[in-house]
Amino acid sequence: MLMRTDPFREFDRLTQQLFGSTPGTWSRPSAMPMDAYREGDAYVIALDLPGVDPDAIDIDVERNMLTVKAERRPLTKSDDTQMELSERPLGVFSRQVVLADSLDTEHISADYDVGVLTLRVPIAERAKPRKISIGAGDGRKEISG
């Protein structure tokens, strides 16, 4: 139901290994790891965003493209701070997921807890199995659709 398309993933991974990571805009999956699974009548997408303020998260859906953007800001804001070691990437992170047409993009819900953004995307009613009654002579039969 979820489609993943990232033709540049291996190229990005190789570039990161060769040149290291620098602050800026990140669109690599490694910058925002994700799990996706079906739970009942919905798909759940869980994205790791540790150290991100909930106000710095933006979620958009346009047609069937889900985009999550988040900004991780520095913890220190004073001018007299001298950084000794900085390994945590800062800046704007984004992740896009193509949603199948059978999902209800009008009723996506989001929750952010302990650094994990959880999105629930319900399956559209039109995509759920249903029973269809047909007339057969003088009686009716139900056929599972």
Beta strands, then each sheet from edge to edge (+ up, - down):
strand 1: 2-3
strand 2: 24-26
strand 3: 34-39
strand 4: 42-48
strand 5: 57-62
strand 6: 65-72
strand 7: 91-99
strand 8: 109-113
strand 9: 116-122
strand 10: 131-136
strand 11: 139-144
sheet 1: 1+ 7- 2-
sheet 2: 1+ 7- 6+ 5-
sheet 3: 3+ 4- 9+ 8-
sheet 4: 10+ 11-
end
